[in-house]
Amino acid sequence: MTWDAVGALAELVGSLAVLATLGYLTLQVRDARAESRAALLQHRSDAAREMWLARATHPELAGVLETANEKLGSGGPPGTQQLCESTGLDRTQASMVAAFAAAHFFHRQTLFLSPLTKIERETLDGQLTTQFGNGPFRIWFNAIADNEGRGFDPSFVGHVQQLVSERGMTDLHSPANPELKSKRA
């Protein structure tokens, strides 16, 4: 083997090493970008959930906000009016329930948008159906679904709608509880 052949072989090996390094760096950048997006999503969700939980767990705050909403002619959190009509709760109580439902929904949305195993996804789907297919959370969910998600991820809202429909809870405009249906009629 001549020195020219050895040089050519070394150049080929060097070129392959550069290509392998570039491929590896591309994968690293893609993974870092995905992790950064996931961290940003988690931060946004945590911040929104904390604000909704503050309203849900502090009756004085919920009352003041509802008073301000009434004086300004605003409806308050999504579903507040529907919860008042369907359950007989006062506006502050309904606002607290709506805020807690929103906090819960943000938490489940973050889980939905993160990588899950098949078993984790099935568990989450069961929890979503249980939580947002019945009772006051169902009323709240109907209100946000009727208003194009009200700031929640559209794919998540659509997924919950599909789950509720697939599991026999097809009437998205009324609560699953027959007693509440008759109160609204």
Backbone as numpy.savetxt, mean C-alpha at the origin, in Angstrom:
# Nx Ny Nz CAx CAy CAz Cx Cy Cz
55.00 -21.60 -29.15 54.14 -20.43 -29.15 55.05 -19.20 -29.15
54.73 -18.27 -30.02 55.55 -17.07 -30.14 55.08 -16.01 -29.17
55.96 -15.01 -29.00 55.59 -13.91 -28.09 54.38 -13.14 -28.61
54.20 -13.07 -29.89 53.03 -12.40 -30.47 51.75 -13.16 -30.09
51.80 -14.48 -30.13 50.63 -15.29 -29.78 50.32 -15.15 -28.29
51.37 -15.14 -27.45 51.17 -14.97 -26.01 50.57 -13.59 -25.73
51.07 -12.58 -26.41 50.54 -11.22 -26.24 49.07 -11.13 -26.65
48.74 -11.78 -27.77 47.34 -11.77 -28.26 46.44 -12.50 -27.27
46.92 -13.62 -26.75 46.13 -14.38 -25.76 45.93 -13.57 -24.48
46.95 -12.89 -24.03 46.86 -12.06 -22.83 45.88 -10.90 -23.06
45.93 -10.34 -24.27 45.00 -9.25 -24.60 43.56 -9.76 -24.59
43.34 -10.95 -25.12 42.00 -11.55 -25.14 41.51 -11.81 -23.71
42.36 -12.38 -22.88 42.00 -12.65 -21.49 41.71 -11.34 -20.75
42.52 -10.32 -21.00 42.30 -9.02 -20.38 40.97 -8.42 -20.81
40.63 -8.54 -22.09 39.36 -8.02 -22.61 38.18 -8.74 -21.97
38.29 -10.05 -21.85 37.22 -10.83 -21.21 37.06 -10.43 -19.74
38.17 -10.17 -19.07 38.11 -9.75 -17.67 37.43 -8.39 -17.54
37.71 -7.48 -18.47 37.06 -6.16 -18.46 35.56 -6.32 -18.68
35.18 -7.17 -19.64 33.75 -7.40 -19.90 33.05 -8.02 -18.68
33.70 -8.97 -18.06 33.12 -9.59 -16.87 32.96 -8.57 -15.75
33.95 -7.71 -15.58 33.89 -6.66 -14.55 32.75 -5.70 -14.84
32.59 -5.29 -16.09 31.51 -4.38 -16.47 30.14 -5.03 -16.23
30.02 -6.31 -16.57 28.77 -7.03 -16.31 28.45 -7.09 -14.81
29.47 -7.38 -14.03 29.30 -7.44 -12.57 28.88 -6.07 -12.02
29.54 -5.01 -12.48 29.21 -3.66 -12.01 27.80 -3.25 -12.43
27.37 -3.66 -13.61 26.01 -3.39 -14.05 24.99 -4.03 -13.11
25.25 -5.27 -12.75 24.36 -5.97 -11.80 24.36 -5.28 -10.44
25.51 -4.85 -9.99 25.61 -4.18 -8.70 24.84 -2.86 -8.70
24.97 -2.10 -9.77 24.25 -0.82 -9.87 22.75 -1.08 -9.90
22.30 -2.08 -10.65 20.87 -2.41 -10.70 20.36 -2.82 -9.33
21.12 -3.65 -8.61 20.71 -4.07 -7.27 20.68 -2.89 -6.31
21.67 -2.01 -6.41 21.71 -0.83 -5.54 20.53 0.09 -5.82
20.17 0.24 -7.08 19.01 1.07 -7.44 17.73 0.45 -6.87
17.58 -0.86 -6.98 16.39 -1.53 -6.44 16.32 -1.37 -4.92
17.45 -1.51 -4.25 17.48 -1.34 -2.80 17.17 0.10 -2.41
17.65 1.04 -3.18 17.37 2.45 -2.91 15.88 2.75 -3.07
15.27 2.22 -4.12 13.82 2.40 -4.32 13.03 1.77 -3.19
13.44 0.58 -2.78 12.75 -0.09 -1.68 12.86 0.71 -0.39
14.04 1.26 -0.13 14.23 2.07 1.08 13.39 3.34 1.02
13.31 3.97 -0.15 12.48 5.16 -0.30 11.01 4.84 -0.11
10.55 3.74 -0.68 9.16 3.31 -0.50 8.87 3.06 0.97
9.80 2.39 1.65 9.62 2.10 3.07 9.55 3.41 3.87
10.41 4.35 3.54 10.41 5.64 4.25 9.09 6.38 4.04
8.64 6.45 2.80 7.36 7.13 2.51 6.21 6.46 3.23
6.19 5.15 3.18 5.11 4.41 3.83 5.14 4.61 5.34
6.33 4.54 5.92 6.46 4.74 7.37 5.99 6.13 7.79
6.37 7.15 7.01 5.98 8.52 7.34 4.47 8.69 7.24
3.87 8.20 6.17 2.42 8.31 6.00 1.69 7.53 7.09
2.16 6.33 7.37 1.53 5.50 8.40 1.60 6.19 9.76
2.72 6.79 10.08 2.86 7.49 11.37 1.88 8.65 11.48
1.71 9.40 10.39 0.77 10.52 10.43 -0.67 10.03 10.62
-1.03 8.98 9.89 -2.39 8.43 10.03 -2.58 7.83 11.42
-1.55 7.17 11.96 -1.67 6.61 13.30 -1.82 7.69 14.36
-1.16 8.83 14.17 -1.32 9.93 15.12 -2.78 10.36 15.18
-3.41 10.47 14.03 -4.82 10.85 14.00 -5.70 9.75 14.59
-5.35 8.51 14.32 -6.16 7.38 14.79 -6.06 7.18 16.29
-4.96 7.55 16.89 -4.75 7.24 18.31 -4.87 8.43 19.24
-5.12 9.60 18.69 -5.27 10.80 19.52 -6.63 11.44 19.26
-7.61 11.12 20.10 -8.96 11.64 19.87 -9.02 13.17 19.80
-8.18 13.84 20.60 -8.20 15.30 20.57 -7.77 15.82 19.19
-6.71 15.23 18.65 -6.23 15.63 17.34 -7.29 15.33 16.29
-7.85 14.14 16.33 -8.88 13.78 15.36 -10.07 14.73 15.46
-10.46 15.10 16.67 -11.58 16.02 16.86 -11.29 17.40 16.31
-10.10 17.91 16.59 -9.72 19.23 16.09 -9.68 19.22 14.56
-9.09 18.17 13.98 -9.02 18.09 12.52 -10.41 17.99 11.91
-11.30 17.24 12.53 -12.67 17.12 12.02 -13.41 18.45 12.13
-13.21 19.16 13.23 -13.82 20.49 13.38 -13.32 21.41 12.27
-12.03 21.40 12.03 -11.45 22.24 10.97 -12.01 21.83 9.60
-12.10 20.53 9.35 -12.65 20.06 8.07 -14.09 20.51 7.89
-14.89 20.41 8.95 -16.29 20.83 8.87 -16.39 22.33 8.59
-15.59 23.13 9.28 -15.65 24.59 9.10 -15.18 25.00 7.71
-14.28 24.21 7.13 -13.78 24.51 5.79 -14.57 23.81 4.69
-15.54 22.99 5.09 -16.36 22.28 4.11 -15.67 21.10 3.47
-14.64 20.57 4.14 -13.91 19.41 3.62 -14.49 18.14 4.23
-14.37 17.06 3.52 -14.94 15.80 4.00 -14.05 15.04 4.97
-12.83 15.46 5.18 -11.93 14.72 6.06 -11.34 13.52 5.35
-10.84 12.56 6.12 -10.22 11.38 5.50 -11.23 10.61 4.66
-10.74 9.92 3.64 -11.64 9.12 2.81 -12.45 8.15 3.67
-13.72 8.03 3.37 -14.57 7.07 4.05 -15.20 7.57 5.33
-14.82 8.76 5.81 -15.37 9.26 7.08 -16.89 9.38 7.01
-17.38 10.02 5.98 -18.83 10.21 5.85 -19.54 8.87 5.72
-19.01 7.97 4.91 -19.61 6.66 4.72 -19.63 5.88 6.04
-18.55 5.99 6.82 -18.52 5.31 8.12 -19.56 5.89 9.07
-19.72 7.20 9.06 -20.76 7.82 9.90 -22.13 7.29 9.53
-22.44 7.28 8.24 -23.75 6.85 7.76 -24.01 5.37 8.02
-23.00 4.54 7.84 -23.17 3.09 7.93 -23.13 2.54 9.35
-22.42 3.22 10.23 -22.19 2.65 11.56 -22.79 3.45 12.70
-23.13 4.70 12.44 -23.63 5.55 13.51 -22.52 6.18 14.35
-21.27 6.03 13.94 -20.17 6.68 14.65 -20.27 8.19 14.46
-19.78 8.95 15.44 -19.70 10.39 15.21 -18.50 10.67 14.30
-18.37 11.91 13.83 -17.33 12.23 12.84 -15.92 12.00 13.39
-15.69 12.31 14.65 -14.36 12.09 15.22 -14.04 10.61 15.26
-14.98 9.79 15.69 -14.76 8.35 15.75 -14.55 7.78 14.35
-15.38 8.20 13.41 -15.25 7.71 12.04 -13.92 8.15 11.43
-13.49 9.37 11.75 -12.20 9.86 11.28 -11.06 9.01 11.84
-11.17 8.62 13.09 -10.14 7.78 13.71 -10.09 6.40 13.06
-11.26 5.82 12.79 -11.32 4.52 12.12 -10.72 4.63 10.72
-11.10 5.68 9.98 -10.57 5.88 8.63 -9.06 6.05 8.65
-8.56 6.80 9.63 -7.12 7.02 9.74 -6.40 5.71 10.06
-6.97 4.90 10.94 -6.34 3.62 11.26 -6.37 2.69 10.05
-7.47 2.70 9.30 -7.55 1.88 8.08 -6.48 2.32 7.08
-6.28 3.63 6.94 -5.26 4.14 6.01 -3.86 3.70 6.46
-3.58 3.79 7.75 -2.28 3.36 8.27 -2.06 1.88 8.00
-3.10 1.09 8.23 -3.02 -0.35 8.00 -2.80 -0.64 6.51
-3.50 0.10 5.66 -3.39 -0.10 4.22 -1.99 0.25 3.74
-1.40 1.34 4.26 -0.03 1.69 3.89 0.93 0.56 4.26
0.75 -0.01 5.43 1.61 -1.11 5.86 1.50 -2.29 4.90
0.27 -2.67 4.59 0.06 -3.81 3.68 0.57 -3.50 2.27
0.43 -2.24 1.84 0.93 -1.85 0.53 2.45 -2.02 0.46
3.14 -1.62 1.51 4.59 -1.78 1.53 4.97 -3.25 1.43
4.25 -4.10 2.14 4.51 -5.54 2.03 4.27 -6.03 0.61
3.15 -5.60 0.03 2.77 -6.03 -1.32 3.84 -5.65 -2.35
4.41 -4.46 -2.20 5.38 -3.96 -3.17 6.80 -4.48 -2.94
6.99 -5.24 -1.87 8.31 -5.80 -1.59 8.37 -7.25 -2.09
9.58 -7.77 -2.27 9.69 -9.16 -2.72 9.20 -10.12 -1.62
8.28 -10.99 -1.99 7.74 -11.96 -1.05 7.83 -13.36 -1.64
7.93 -14.34 -0.76 7.86 -15.73 -1.21 6.40 -16.03 -1.55
6.17 -17.16 -2.18 4.80 -17.55 -2.53 3.93 -17.68 -1.28
4.45 -18.26 -0.24 3.69 -18.43 1.01 3.42 -17.07 1.66
4.40 -16.19 1.66 4.20 -14.84 2.22 3.14 -14.08 1.42
3.16 -14.22 0.09 2.17 -13.55 -0.77 0.77 -14.09 -0.48
0.64 -15.40 -0.33 -0.66 -16.00 -0.04 -1.17 -15.56 1.34
-0.27 -15.48 2.30 -0.65 -15.01 3.64 -1.12 -13.56 3.57
-0.37 -12.73 2.87 -0.76 -11.33 2.72 -2.13 -11.22 2.05
-2.35 -11.99 0.99 -3.65 -11.94 0.30 -4.79 -12.33 1.23
-4.57 -13.33 2.07 -5.60 -13.71 3.05 -5.87 -12.59 4.04
-4.82 -11.93 4.50 -4.98 -10.82 5.43 -5.70 -9.65 4.77
-5.37 -9.38 3.52 -6.04 -8.28 2.81 -7.53 -8.55 2.66
-7.87 -9.78 2.33 -9.28 -10.12 2.18 -10.01 -10.01 3.51
-9.40 -10.49 4.56 -10.01 -10.42 5.89 -10.19 -8.97 6.33
-9.15 -8.17 6.16 -9.20 -6.79 6.65 -10.06 -5.88 5.80
-9.93 -5.98 4.48 -10.58 -4.99 3.61 -11.78 -5.56 2.87
-12.20 -6.76 3.22 -13.39 -7.36 2.61 -14.59 -7.30 3.53
-14.43 -6.81 4.76 -15.51 -6.80 5.74 -15.47 -5.53 6.59
-16.58 -5.27 7.23 -16.66 -4.27 8.29 -16.23 -2.87 7.93
-15.75 -2.12 8.93 -15.43 -0.71 8.71 -14.28 -0.49 7.73
-13.31 -1.40 7.70 -12.22 -1.24 6.75 -12.72 -1.41 5.31
-13.75 -2.23 5.14 -14.36 -2.41 3.81 -15.00 -1.10 3.37
-15.70 -0.46 4.28 -16.34 0.82 3.95 -15.27 1.84 3.57
-14.20 1.89 4.35 -13.10 2.80 4.05 -12.49 2.47 2.69
-12.22 1.18 2.43 -11.62 0.77 1.17 -12.51 1.15 -0.01
-13.81 0.95 0.12 -14.73 1.33 -0.95 -14.57 2.81 -1.29
-14.43 3.63 -0.25 -14.31 5.08 -0.46 -13.04 5.43 -1.24
-11.92 4.79 -0.91 -10.70 5.13 -1.65 -10.72 4.51 -3.04
-11.28 3.30 -3.16 -11.34 2.65 -4.48 -12.24 3.44 -5.43
-13.32 4.01 -4.91 -14.22 4.82 -5.72 -13.56 6.12 -6.17
-12.53 6.55 -5.48 -11.81 7.79 -5.81 -10.43 7.50 -6.38
-10.34 6.45 -7.18 -9.10 6.07 -7.88 -7.91 5.91 -6.96
-8.13 5.35 -5.79 -7.04 4.99 -4.91 -6.59 6.04 -3.93
-6.99 7.27 -4.11 -6.67 8.37 -3.18 -5.20 8.39 -2.76
-4.29 8.27 -3.71 -2.87 8.38 -3.41 -2.17 7.07 -3.09
-2.91 5.98 -3.06 -2.27 4.68 -2.85 -1.83 4.12 -4.19
-0.93 3.15 -4.16 -0.42 2.55 -5.38 -1.57 1.90 -6.15
-1.79 2.30 -7.41 -2.92 1.76 -8.18 -2.87 0.24 -8.35
-1.67 -0.32 -8.48 -1.60 -1.78 -8.63 -2.04 -2.48 -7.36
-1.74 -1.88 -6.21 -2.16 -2.48 -4.94 -3.67 -2.37 -4.75
-4.22 -1.19 -5.04 -5.68 -1.02 -4.92 -6.39 -2.00 -5.84
-5.90 -2.13 -7.08 -6.49 -3.07 -8.02 -6.37 -4.51 -7.54
-5.25 -4.84 -6.94 -5.04 -6.19 -6.41 -6.06 -6.50 -5.31
-6.26 -5.56 -4.40 -7.23 -5.76 -3.32 -8.63 -5.89 -3.89
-8.98 -5.06 -4.87 -10.29 -5.16 -5.51 -10.47 -6.55 -6.13
-9.45 -7.02 -6.81 -9.52 -8.34 -7.44 -9.67 -9.44 -6.41
-8.91 -9.37 -5.33 -9.02 -10.39 -4.28 -10.42 -10.44 -3.69
-10.96 -9.27 -3.39 -12.29 -9.18 -2.80 -13.32 -9.77 -3.75
-13.17 -9.45 -5.03 -14.09 -9.96 -6.04 -13.96 -11.48 -6.20
-12.72 -11.98 -6.29 -12.48 -13.42 -6.46 -13.00 -14.24 -5.29
-12.99 -13.66 -4.13 -13.39 -14.41 -2.93 -14.86 -14.21 -2.58
-15.62 -13.77 -3.57 -17.07 -13.71 -3.41 -17.60 -12.47 -2.73
-16.79 -11.46 -2.58 -17.23 -10.21 -1.97 -17.36 -9.19 -3.09
-18.29 -9.45 -4.01 -18.35 -8.71 -5.26 -18.99 -7.34 -5.14
-19.80 -7.10 -4.13 -20.47 -5.81 -4.00 -19.52 -4.82 -3.35
-18.73 -4.12 -4.17 -17.72 -3.21 -3.65 -18.31 -1.90 -3.15
-19.60 -1.71 -3.29 -20.19 -0.43 -2.89 -21.03 -0.51 -1.64
-20.96 -1.63 -0.96 -21.68 -1.72 0.31 -20.92 -2.66 1.23
-21.11 -2.50 2.52 -20.41 -3.37 3.47 -20.83 -4.82 3.33
-19.95 -5.71 3.76 -20.26 -7.14 3.70 -21.30 -7.52 4.74
-21.42 -6.78 5.81 -22.35 -7.07 6.88 -23.78 -6.72 6.46
-24.72 -7.70 6.42 -26.08 -7.43 5.97 -26.80 -6.38 6.81
-26.50 -6.32 8.12 -27.14 -5.31 8.96 -26.76 -3.90 8.52
-25.49 -3.72 8.14 -25.05 -2.42 7.67 -25.64 -2.10 6.31
-25.82 -3.13 5.46 -26.44 -2.91 4.16 -27.83 -2.34 4.33
-28.59 -2.90 5.27 -29.96 -2.43 5.45 -29.98 -1.01 6.02
-29.00 -0.62 6.83 -28.94 0.74 7.36 -28.69 1.75 6.24
-27.89 1.33 5.22 -27.57 2.26 4.14 -28.71 2.38 3.15
-29.55 1.34 3.05 -30.62 1.33 2.05 -31.72 2.32 2.38
